[in-house]
Amino acid sequence: MKKIIFFILCISLCFICVGCKNKTEENLNNDKEVEENISDFSSCYKIEGDLIYFGYYPQTIASQEEVKSLSSTSDKNGFYTSNIDGSKYIKYKTKDYSYLETLEFSNGEQVKKNNEYYFKCEPIVWRIINNKNNYVTIATVNLLDCYPFIAEENVVREVAVINDEQTSVWFNIKNNVPKGIYANSWEYSDLREWLNSDFKNHFSQNEQSILQLSELDNSSSKLEYSSLYPWVKQKNTFDYFYIFSFEDVINNKLGFNIDSNNKDMNRSLKVTDFAKAKGVMVGFKFEDELNKKGLWLLRSSGIYSSFISGVNVDGSVKETHSFITDDNRGLCIVTQIKLK
Protein backbone atom coordinates (compact mmCIF):
# COMPACT_ATOMS: atom_id res chain seq x y z
CA MET A 1 0.00 0.00 0.00
CA LYS A 2 2.86 2.41 0.82
CA LYS A 3 4.33 1.79 -2.66
CA ILE A 4 0.99 2.63 -4.30
CA ILE A 5 0.65 5.84 -2.31
CA PHE A 6 4.24 6.76 -3.19
CA PHE A 7 3.62 6.18 -6.90
CA ILE A 8 0.42 8.28 -6.86
CA LEU A 9 2.29 11.09 -5.11
CA CYS A 10 4.98 11.11 -7.83
CA ILE A 11 2.43 11.25 -10.61
CA SER A 12 0.32 13.94 -9.01
CA LEU A 13 3.28 16.21 -8.40
CA CYS A 14 4.21 16.20 -12.09
CA PHE A 15 0.85 16.04 -13.80
CA ILE A 16 -1.48 18.20 -11.71
CA CYS A 17 -1.65 21.52 -13.48
CA VAL A 18 1.05 23.13 -11.41
CA GLY A 19 2.59 24.08 -14.71
CA CYS A 20 -0.01 26.80 -15.20
CA LYS A 21 0.56 28.83 -12.05
CA ASN A 22 2.99 31.37 -10.75
CA LYS A 23 4.25 29.82 -7.56
CA THR A 24 4.67 31.70 -4.31
CA GLU A 25 7.84 31.34 -2.30
CA GLU A 26 5.96 29.05 0.07
CA ASN A 27 4.87 26.81 -2.83
CA LEU A 28 8.44 26.50 -4.05
CA ASN A 29 9.79 25.65 -0.60
CA ASN A 30 7.12 23.01 -0.06
CA ASP A 31 7.89 21.44 -3.44
CA LYS A 32 11.59 21.36 -2.60
CA GLU A 33 10.92 19.47 0.62
CA VAL A 34 8.80 16.89 -1.19
CA GLU A 35 11.31 16.59 -4.04
CA GLU A 36 14.06 15.50 -1.65
CA ASN A 37 12.02 12.36 -0.95
CA ILE A 38 11.34 11.47 -4.58
CA SER A 39 13.74 9.77 -6.94
CA ASP A 40 11.53 8.74 -9.89
CA PHE A 41 11.59 11.76 -12.20
CA SER A 42 10.64 9.84 -15.34
CA SER A 43 6.98 10.37 -14.43
CA CYS A 44 7.47 14.07 -15.29
CA TYR A 45 7.20 13.36 -19.01
CA LYS A 46 5.75 10.90 -21.51
CA ILE A 47 7.37 10.03 -24.83
CA GLU A 48 5.48 8.93 -27.94
CA GLY A 49 7.72 8.56 -31.00
CA ASP A 50 9.36 11.93 -31.65
CA LEU A 51 6.91 13.73 -29.35
CA ILE A 52 7.22 14.32 -25.65
CA TYR A 53 4.56 15.51 -23.20
CA PHE A 54 6.13 17.73 -20.57
CA GLY A 55 4.46 20.35 -18.37
CA TYR A 56 0.98 21.89 -18.53
CA TYR A 57 -0.35 25.12 -20.02
CA PRO A 58 -3.80 26.62 -20.78
CA GLN A 59 -4.63 25.68 -24.36
CA THR A 60 -8.15 24.62 -25.43
CA ILE A 61 -11.27 26.72 -24.90
CA ALA A 62 -13.68 25.15 -22.43
CA SER A 63 -17.00 23.80 -23.70
CA GLN A 64 -20.26 25.02 -22.17
CA GLU A 65 -20.57 21.72 -20.31
CA GLU A 66 -17.06 22.11 -18.90
CA VAL A 67 -17.75 25.68 -17.78
CA LYS A 68 -20.88 24.51 -15.96
CA SER A 69 -18.80 21.96 -14.06
CA LEU A 70 -16.29 24.51 -12.75
CA SER A 71 -16.07 25.84 -9.24
CA SER A 72 -17.79 29.20 -8.83
CA THR A 73 -14.63 30.84 -7.50
CA SER A 74 -10.98 30.38 -8.27
CA ASP A 75 -8.40 29.05 -5.84
CA LYS A 76 -5.55 31.18 -4.50
CA ASN A 77 -3.57 30.51 -7.69
CA GLY A 78 -6.36 31.66 -10.00
CA PHE A 79 -7.55 28.21 -11.13
CA TYR A 80 -11.11 27.01 -11.52
CA THR A 81 -11.47 23.30 -10.81
CA SER A 82 -13.78 20.89 -12.59
CA ASN A 83 -16.20 19.15 -10.23
CA ILE A 84 -16.18 16.18 -12.61
CA ASP A 85 -12.52 15.20 -13.05
CA GLY A 86 -10.54 17.80 -11.12
CA SER A 87 -9.04 19.40 -14.26
CA LYS A 88 -7.78 22.96 -13.92
CA TYR A 89 -8.97 25.93 -15.99
CA ILE A 90 -8.08 29.60 -16.15
CA LYS A 91 -10.22 32.58 -17.06
CA TYR A 92 -8.85 35.17 -19.48
CA LYS A 93 -10.33 38.39 -20.84
CA THR A 94 -9.37 39.22 -24.43
CA LYS A 95 -7.89 42.58 -25.39
CA ASP A 96 -9.61 45.36 -27.29
CA TYR A 97 -8.16 44.30 -30.66
CA SER A 98 -10.64 44.40 -33.55
CA TYR A 99 -8.73 41.79 -35.56
CA LEU A 100 -9.47 39.22 -32.83
CA GLU A 101 -12.98 38.98 -34.22
CA THR A 102 -11.60 37.64 -37.49
CA LEU A 103 -10.40 34.54 -35.61
CA GLU A 104 -12.14 31.34 -34.60
CA PHE A 105 -11.45 28.95 -31.76
CA SER A 106 -11.01 25.24 -32.44
CA ASN A 107 -14.72 24.65 -31.74
CA GLY A 108 -15.74 27.09 -34.49
CA GLU A 109 -16.74 29.84 -32.07
CA GLN A 110 -15.77 33.37 -33.10
CA VAL A 111 -13.27 35.11 -30.85
CA LYS A 112 -14.71 38.31 -29.38
CA LYS A 113 -12.72 41.24 -28.06
CA ASN A 114 -13.15 42.29 -24.41
CA ASN A 115 -14.72 38.95 -23.63
CA GLU A 116 -13.96 36.40 -20.89
CA TYR A 117 -13.24 32.77 -21.74
CA TYR A 118 -12.13 29.69 -19.83
CA PHE A 119 -9.23 27.56 -21.06
CA LYS A 120 -8.28 24.07 -19.99
CA CYS A 121 -4.76 23.39 -18.74
CA GLU A 122 -3.40 20.50 -20.80
CA PRO A 123 -0.08 18.70 -21.32
CA ILE A 124 2.36 20.66 -23.49
CA VAL A 125 3.33 18.70 -26.60
CA TRP A 126 6.95 19.11 -27.71
CA ARG A 127 8.82 17.77 -30.73
CA ILE A 128 12.19 16.15 -30.09
CA ILE A 129 14.68 17.92 -32.38
CA ASN A 130 17.90 16.56 -30.93
CA ASN A 131 18.85 13.71 -28.59
CA LYS A 132 22.42 13.32 -27.42
CA ASN A 133 23.17 10.94 -24.58
CA ASN A 134 19.66 11.43 -23.19
CA TYR A 135 20.00 15.22 -23.23
CA VAL A 136 16.99 16.07 -25.37
CA THR A 137 16.29 19.40 -27.04
CA ILE A 138 12.56 19.89 -27.56
CA ALA A 139 10.38 22.56 -29.19
CA THR A 140 6.66 23.14 -28.73
CA VAL A 141 4.52 21.74 -31.54
CA ASN A 142 2.08 24.66 -31.22
CA LEU A 143 2.38 28.37 -30.54
CA LEU A 144 1.40 28.48 -26.86
CA ASP A 145 1.38 32.18 -26.09
CA CYS A 146 2.64 35.59 -27.16
CA TYR A 147 4.83 38.14 -25.44
CA PRO A 148 6.56 41.31 -26.68
CA PHE A 149 10.28 41.07 -27.30
CA ILE A 150 10.53 44.24 -25.24
CA ALA A 151 7.88 46.55 -23.78
CA GLU A 152 7.31 50.02 -25.24
CA GLU A 153 8.25 51.74 -22.01
CA ASN A 154 11.64 50.04 -22.05
CA VAL A 155 12.88 51.47 -25.36
CA VAL A 156 13.85 54.86 -26.70
CA ARG A 157 14.71 56.03 -30.21
CA GLU A 158 17.76 58.24 -30.69
CA VAL A 159 19.75 59.57 -33.61
CA ALA A 160 23.17 57.92 -33.92
CA VAL A 161 25.94 57.65 -36.49
CA ILE A 162 26.18 54.14 -37.93
CA ASN A 163 28.57 53.38 -40.79
CA ASP A 164 29.26 57.10 -41.19
CA GLU A 165 25.57 57.88 -41.61
CA GLN A 166 23.02 59.42 -39.27
CA THR A 167 20.15 57.06 -38.57
CA SER A 168 17.48 56.28 -35.97
CA VAL A 169 18.61 53.71 -33.46
CA TRP A 170 16.53 52.11 -30.72
CA PHE A 171 18.03 51.45 -27.29
CA ASN A 172 17.03 49.43 -24.25
CA ILE A 173 16.50 51.76 -21.26
CA LYS A 174 15.38 49.26 -18.62
CA ASN A 175 16.73 49.68 -15.11
CA ASN A 176 20.01 47.86 -14.48
CA VAL A 177 20.69 47.49 -18.22
CA PRO A 178 24.07 48.89 -19.33
CA LYS A 179 23.89 52.08 -21.36
CA GLY A 180 24.08 51.59 -25.11
CA ILE A 181 22.32 48.21 -25.30
CA TYR A 182 20.28 47.97 -28.48
CA ALA A 183 16.55 47.36 -28.14
CA ASN A 184 16.65 44.08 -30.10
CA SER A 185 19.28 42.51 -27.84
CA TRP A 186 18.13 39.01 -26.88
CA GLU A 187 20.30 39.04 -23.74
CA TYR A 188 18.42 41.98 -22.21
CA SER A 189 14.98 41.37 -23.73
CA ASP A 190 11.79 41.23 -21.69
CA LEU A 191 10.88 38.02 -23.51
CA ARG A 192 14.03 36.21 -22.39
CA GLU A 193 13.42 37.35 -18.82
CA TRP A 194 9.78 36.17 -18.91
CA LEU A 195 10.65 32.75 -20.35
CA ASN A 196 13.30 32.08 -17.72
CA SER A 197 11.28 33.36 -14.78
CA ASP A 198 7.48 33.40 -15.04
CA PHE A 199 7.20 30.72 -17.70
CA LYS A 200 9.84 28.55 -16.02
CA ASN A 201 7.94 28.78 -12.76
CA HIS A 202 4.92 27.18 -14.47
CA PHE A 203 6.78 23.90 -14.04
CA SER A 204 6.93 21.90 -10.82
CA GLN A 205 10.19 21.50 -8.93
CA ASN A 206 10.40 17.92 -10.23
CA GLU A 207 10.06 19.16 -13.80
CA GLN A 208 12.51 22.00 -13.26
CA SER A 209 15.06 19.55 -11.88
CA ILE A 210 15.52 17.97 -15.34
CA LEU A 211 15.79 21.27 -17.23
CA GLN A 212 19.24 21.96 -18.66
CA LEU A 213 20.93 25.26 -19.42
CA SER A 214 21.58 25.67 -23.15
CA GLU A 215 24.34 27.87 -24.51
CA LEU A 216 22.86 29.88 -27.37
CA ASP A 217 24.84 31.17 -30.32
CA ASN A 218 23.50 34.67 -30.96
CA SER A 219 26.07 35.69 -33.56
CA SER A 220 23.52 35.67 -36.42
CA SER A 221 26.32 34.86 -38.82
CA LYS A 222 23.97 33.62 -41.56
CA LEU A 223 22.02 36.86 -41.81
CA GLU A 224 23.02 38.74 -44.96
CA TYR A 225 23.59 41.96 -43.03
CA SER A 226 25.36 40.38 -40.02
CA SER A 227 28.59 42.32 -40.60
CA LEU A 228 26.96 45.65 -41.43
CA TYR A 229 25.27 46.72 -38.22
CA PRO A 230 26.49 46.57 -34.60
CA TRP A 231 23.18 45.35 -33.17
CA VAL A 232 23.09 42.14 -35.23
CA LYS A 233 25.94 40.11 -33.74
CA GLN A 234 25.22 39.50 -30.07
CA LYS A 235 26.82 37.67 -27.16
CA ASN A 236 26.08 34.04 -26.38
CA THR A 237 23.61 33.46 -23.56
CA PHE A 238 22.73 30.53 -21.29
CA ASP A 239 19.01 29.86 -21.03
CA TYR A 240 16.59 27.23 -19.77
CA PHE A 241 13.84 28.38 -22.13
CA TYR A 242 14.32 30.30 -25.36
CA ILE A 243 13.08 30.73 -28.93
CA PHE A 244 14.77 29.67 -32.14
CA SER A 245 17.31 31.81 -33.99
CA PHE A 246 17.35 32.48 -37.73
CA GLU A 247 20.13 29.87 -38.08
CA ASP A 248 18.08 27.28 -36.19
CA VAL A 249 15.05 27.44 -38.49
CA ILE A 250 17.14 26.89 -41.64
CA ASN A 251 19.01 23.93 -40.11
CA ASN A 252 18.01 20.61 -41.70
CA LYS A 253 19.49 18.76 -38.72
CA LEU A 254 16.69 20.28 -36.67
CA GLY A 255 14.13 19.22 -39.27
CA PHE A 256 13.80 22.50 -41.20
CA ASN A 257 14.22 23.48 -44.85
CA ILE A 258 17.58 25.14 -45.48
CA ASP A 259 16.00 27.82 -47.69
CA SER A 260 14.41 30.58 -45.62
CA ASN A 261 12.20 31.64 -48.54
CA ASN A 262 10.63 28.22 -48.98
CA LYS A 263 7.33 27.34 -47.41
CA ASP A 264 8.03 24.71 -44.76
CA MET A 265 5.25 22.86 -42.94
CA ASN A 266 7.66 22.10 -40.09
CA ARG A 267 7.90 25.86 -39.57
CA SER A 268 4.17 26.46 -40.11
CA LEU A 269 2.76 26.08 -36.61
CA LYS A 270 -0.77 25.95 -35.25
CA VAL A 271 -1.98 28.40 -32.62
CA THR A 272 -3.71 27.20 -29.47
CA ASP A 273 -7.07 28.66 -28.50
CA PHE A 274 -5.45 30.40 -25.53
CA ALA A 275 -2.80 32.00 -27.77
CA LYS A 276 -5.53 33.20 -30.14
CA ALA A 277 -7.31 34.82 -27.21
CA LYS A 278 -4.02 36.46 -26.23
CA GLY A 279 -3.88 37.99 -29.71
CA VAL A 280 -1.49 35.90 -31.83
CA MET A 281 -1.79 36.84 -35.51
CA VAL A 282 -3.30 33.92 -37.46
CA GLY A 283 -3.78 33.23 -41.18
CA PHE A 284 -7.02 34.40 -42.78
CA LYS A 285 -10.15 32.25 -42.61
CA PHE A 286 -10.38 31.80 -46.37
CA GLU A 287 -6.91 30.23 -46.46
CA ASP A 288 -8.05 26.84 -45.21
CA GLU A 289 -4.57 25.38 -45.01
CA LEU A 290 -3.22 28.30 -43.00
CA ASN A 291 -6.15 29.57 -40.94
CA LYS A 292 -4.92 27.80 -37.81
CA LYS A 293 -1.27 28.78 -38.29
CA GLY A 294 0.35 31.84 -36.77
CA LEU A 295 3.21 34.31 -37.06
CA TRP A 296 6.02 33.68 -34.59
CA LEU A 297 9.19 35.28 -33.32
CA LEU A 298 12.86 34.43 -33.63
CA ARG A 299 15.52 35.83 -31.33
CA SER A 300 17.78 37.03 -34.17
CA SER A 301 18.04 40.70 -35.06
CA GLY A 302 16.36 42.36 -38.01
CA ILE A 303 18.27 44.70 -40.28
CA TYR A 304 17.16 47.61 -38.06
CA SER A 305 17.66 47.90 -34.31
CA SER A 306 13.89 48.10 -33.92
CA PHE A 307 13.16 44.78 -35.66
CA ILE A 308 13.74 41.06 -35.15
CA SER A 309 13.43 38.05 -37.43
CA GLY A 310 10.38 35.79 -37.55
CA VAL A 311 8.39 33.09 -39.32
CA ASN A 312 5.29 33.58 -41.48
CA VAL A 313 2.16 31.45 -41.33
CA ASP A 314 3.27 29.45 -44.40
CA GLY A 315 6.61 28.56 -42.81
CA SER A 316 8.75 30.98 -44.80
CA VAL A 317 11.26 33.01 -42.78
CA LYS A 318 11.65 36.77 -42.92
CA GLU A 319 14.87 38.33 -41.68
CA THR A 320 13.21 41.62 -40.73
CA HIS A 321 9.85 40.40 -39.52
CA SER A 322 8.47 42.03 -36.39
CA PHE A 323 8.75 45.32 -34.58
CA ILE A 324 10.36 44.81 -31.17
CA THR A 325 7.30 45.92 -29.17
CA ASP A 326 4.72 43.87 -31.10
CA ASP A 327 2.69 41.80 -28.64
CA ASN A 328 0.82 39.65 -31.16
CA ARG A 329 3.52 37.28 -32.40
CA GLY A 330 3.41 33.66 -31.28
CA LEU A 331 6.05 31.76 -29.36
CA CYS A 332 7.53 28.41 -30.32
CA ILE A 333 9.34 27.68 -27.07
CA VAL A 334 12.47 25.54 -26.91
CA THR A 335 14.21 23.85 -23.97
CA GLN A 336 16.51 20.99 -23.13
CA ILE A 337 15.82 18.28 -20.56
CA LYS A 338 17.73 15.30 -19.28
CA LEU A 339 15.83 12.04 -19.54
CA LYS A 340 16.13 9.93 -16.40
C-alpha positions in Angstrom: 0.0 0.0 0.0 2.9 2.4 0.8 4.3 1.8 -2.7 1.0 2.6 -4.3 0.7 5.8 -2.3 4.2 6.8 -3.2 3.6 6.2 -6.9 0.4 8.3 -6.9 2.3 11.1 -5.1 5.0 11.1 -7.8 2.4 11.2 -10.6 0.3 13.9 -9.0 3.3 16.2 -8.4 4.2 16.2 -12.1 0.8 16.0 -13.8 -1.5 18.2 -11.7 -1.7 21.5 -13.5 1.1 23.1 -11.4 2.6 24.1 -14.7 0.0 26.8 -15.2 0.6 28.8 -12.0 3.0 31.4 -10.7 4.3 29.8 -7.6 4.7 31.7 -4.3 7.8 31.3 -2.3 6.0 29.0 0.1 4.9 26.8 -2.8 8.4 26.5 -4.0 9.8 25.7 -0.6 7.1 23.0 -0.1 7.9 21.4 -3.4 11.6 21.4 -2.6 10.9 19.5 0.6 8.8 16.9 -1.2 11.3 16.6 -4.0 14.1 15.5 -1.7 12.0 12.4 -0.9 11.3 11.5 -4.6 13.7 9.8 -6.9 11.5 8.7 -9.9 11.6 11.8 -12.2 10.6 9.8 -15.3 7.0 10.4 -14.4 7.5 14.1 -15.3 7.2 13.4 -19.0 5.7 10.9 -21.5 7.4 10.0 -24.8 5.5 8.9 -27.9 7.7 8.6 -31.0 9.4 11.9 -31.7 6.9 13.7 -29.4 7.2 14.3 -25.6 4.6 15.5 -23.2 6.1 17.7 -20.6 4.5 20.4 -18.4 1.0 21.9 -18.5 -0.3 25.1 -20.0 -3.8 26.6 -20.8 -4.6 25.7 -24.4 -8.1 24.6 -25.4 -11.3 26.7 -24.9 -13.7 25.1 -22.4 -17.0 23.8 -23.7 -20.3 25.0 -22.2 -20.6 21.7 -20.3 -17.1 22.1 -18.9 -17.8 25.7 -17.8 -20.9 24.5 -16.0 -18.8 22.0 -14.1 -16.3 24.5 -12.8 -16.1 25.8 -9.2 -17.8 29.2 -8.8 -14.6 30.8 -7.5 -11.0 30.4 -8.3 -8.4 29.1 -5.8 -5.5 31.2 -4.5 -3.6 30.5 -7.7 -6.4 31.7 -10.0 -7.5 28.2 -11.1 -11.1 27.0 -11.5 -11.5 23.3 -10.8 -13.8 20.9 -12.6 -16.2 19.2 -10.2 -16.2 16.2 -12.6 -12.5 15.2 -13.1 -10.5 17.8 -11.1 -9.0 19.4 -14.3 -7.8 23.0 -13.9 -9.0 25.9 -16.0 -8.1 29.6 -16.2 -10.2 32.6 -17.1 -8.8 35.2 -19.5 -10.3 38.4 -20.8 -9.4 39.2 -24.4 -7.9 42.6 -25.4 -9.6 45.4 -27.3 -8.2 44.3 -30.7 -10.6 44.4 -33.6 -8.7 41.8 -35.6 -9.5 39.2 -32.8 -13.0 39.0 -34.2 -11.6 37.6 -37.5 -10.4 34.5 -35.6 -12.1 31.3 -34.6 -11.4 29.0 -31.8 -11.0 25.2 -32.4 -14.7 24.6 -31.7 -15.7 27.1 -34.5 -16.7 29.8 -32.1 -15.8 33.4 -33.1 -13.3 35.1 -30.9 -14.7 38.3 -29.4 -12.7 41.2 -28.1 -13.2 42.3 -24.4 -14.7 38.9 -23.6 -14.0 36.4 -20.9 -13.2 32.8 -21.7 -12.1 29.7 -19.8 -9.2 27.6 -21.1 -8.3 24.1 -20.0 -4.8 23.4 -18.7 -3.4 20.5 -20.8 -0.1 18.7 -21.3 2.4 20.7 -23.5 3.3 18.7 -26.6 6.9 19.1 -27.7 8.8 17.8 -30.7 12.2 16.2 -30.1 14.7 17.9 -32.4 17.9 16.6 -30.9 18.9 13.7 -28.6 22.4 13.3 -27.4 23.2 10.9 -24.6 19.7 11.4 -23.2 20.0 15.2 -23.2 17.0 16.1 -25.4 16.3 19.4 -27.0 12.6 19.9 -27.6 10.4 22.6 -29.2 6.7 23.1 -28.7 4.5 21.7 -31.5 2.1 24.7 -31.2 2.4 28.4 -30.5 1.4 28.5 -26.9 1.4 32.2 -26.1 2.6 35.6 -27.2 4.8 38.1 -25.4 6.6 41.3 -26.7 10.3 41.1 -27.3 10.5 44.2 -25.2 7.9 46.6 -23.8 7.3 50.0 -25.2 8.2 51.7 -22.0 11.6 50.0 -22.1 12.9 51.5 -25.4 13.9 54.9 -26.7 14.7 56.0 -30.2 17.8 58.2 -30.7 19.8 59.6 -33.6 23.2 57.9 -33.9 25.9 57.7 -36.5 26.2 54.1 -37.9 28.6 53.4 -40.8 29.3 57.1 -41.2 25.6 57.9 -41.6 23.0 59.4 -39.3 20.2 57.1 -38.6 17.5 56.3 -36.0 18.6 53.7 -33.5 16.5 52.1 -30.7 18.0 51.4 -27.3 17.0 49.4 -24.2 16.5 51.8 -21.3 15.4 49.3 -18.6 16.7 49.7 -15.1 20.0 47.9 -14.5 20.7 47.5 -18.2 24.1 48.9 -19.3 23.9 52.1 -21.4 24.1 51.6 -25.1 22.3 48.2 -25.3 20.3 48.0 -28.5 16.6 47.4 -28.1 16.7 44.1 -30.1 19.3 42.5 -27.8 18.1 39.0 -26.9 20.3 39.0 -23.7 18.4 42.0 -22.2 15.0 41.4 -23.7 11.8 41.2 -21.7 10.9 38.0 -23.5 14.0 36.2 -22.4 13.4 37.4 -18.8 9.8 36.2 -18.9 10.6 32.8 -20.4 13.3 32.1 -17.7 11.3 33.4 -14.8 7.5 33.4 -15.0 7.2 30.7 -17.7 9.8 28.5 -16.0 7.9 28.8 -12.8 4.9 27.2 -14.5 6.8 23.9 -14.0 6.9 21.9 -10.8 10.2 21.5 -8.9 10.4 17.9 -10.2 10.1 19.2 -13.8 12.5 22.0 -13.3 15.1 19.5 -11.9 15.5 18.0 -15.3 15.8 21.3 -17.2 19.2 22.0 -18.7 20.9 25.3 -19.4 21.6 25.7 -23.1 24.3 27.9 -24.5 22.9 29.9 -27.4 24.8 31.2 -30.3 23.5 34.7 -31.0 26.1 35.7 -33.6 23.5 35.7 -36.4 26.3 34.9 -38.8 24.0 33.6 -41.6 22.0 36.9 -41.8 23.0 38.7 -45.0 23.6 42.0 -43.0 25.4 40.4 -40.0 28.6 42.3 -40.6 27.0 45.7 -41.4 25.3 46.7 -38.2 26.5 46.6 -34.6 23.2 45.3 -33.2 23.1 42.1 -35.2 25.9 40.1 -33.7 25.2 39.5 -30.1 26.8 37.7 -27.2 26.1 34.0 -26.4 23.6 33.5 -23.6 22.7 30.5 -21.3 19.0 29.9 -21.0 16.6 27.2 -19.8 13.8 28.4 -22.1 14.3 30.3 -25.4 13.1 30.7 -28.9 14.8 29.7 -32.1 17.3 31.8 -34.0 17.4 32.5 -37.7 20.1 29.9 -38.1 18.1 27.3 -36.2 15.1 27.4 -38.5 17.1 26.9 -41.6 19.0 23.9 -40.1 18.0 20.6 -41.7 19.5 18.8 -38.7 16.7 20.3 -36.7 14.1 19.2 -39.3 13.8 22.5 -41.2 14.2 23.5 -44.8 17.6 25.1 -45.5 16.0 27.8 -47.7 14.4 30.6 -45.6 12.2 31.6 -48.5 10.6 28.2 -49.0 7.3 27.3 -47.4 8.0 24.7 -44.8 5.3 22.9 -42.9 7.7 22.1 -40.1 7.9 25.9 -39.6 4.2 26.5 -40.1 2.8 26.1 -36.6 -0.8 25.9 -35.2 -2.0 28.4 -32.6 -3.7 27.2 -29.5 -7.1 28.7 -28.5 -5.4 30.4 -25.5 -2.8 32.0 -27.8 -5.5 33.2 -30.1 -7.3 34.8 -27.2 -4.0 36.5 -26.2 -3.9 38.0 -29.7 -1.5 35.9 -31.8 -1.8 36.8 -35.5 -3.3 33.9 -37.5 -3.8 33.2 -41.2 -7.0 34.4 -42.8 -10.2 32.3 -42.6 -10.4 31.8 -46.4 -6.9 30.2 -46.5 -8.0 26.8 -45.2 -4.6 25.4 -45.0 -3.2 28.3 -43.0 -6.2 29.6 -40.9 -4.9 27.8 -37.8 -1.3 28.8 -38.3 0.3 31.8 -36.8 3.2 34.3 -37.1 6.0 33.7 -34.6 9.2 35.3 -33.3 12.9 34.4 -33.6 15.5 35.8 -31.3 17.8 37.0 -34.2 18.0 40.7 -35.1 16.4 42.4 -38.0 18.3 44.7 -40.3 17.2 47.6 -38.1 17.7 47.9 -34.3 13.9 48.1 -33.9 13.2 44.8 -35.7 13.7 41.1 -35.2 13.4 38.1 -37.4 10.4 35.8 -37.6 8.4 33.1 -39.3 5.3 33.6 -41.5 2.2 31.4 -41.3 3.3 29.4 -44.4 6.6 28.6 -42.8 8.7 31.0 -44.8 11.3 33.0 -42.8 11.7 36.8 -42.9 14.9 38.3 -41.7 13.2 41.6 -40.7 9.8 40.4 -39.5 8.5 42.0 -36.4 8.7 45.3 -34.6 10.4 44.8 -31.2 7.3 45.9 -29.2 4.7 43.9 -31.1 2.7 41.8 -28.6 0.8 39.7 -31.2 3.5 37.3 -32.4 3.4 33.7 -31.3 6.1 31.8 -29.4 7.5 28.4 -30.3 9.3 27.7 -27.1 12.5 25.5 -26.9 14.2 23.9 -24.0 16.5 21.0 -23.1 15.8 18.3 -20.6 17.7 15.3 -19.3 15.8 12.0 -19.5 16.1 9.9 -16.4 
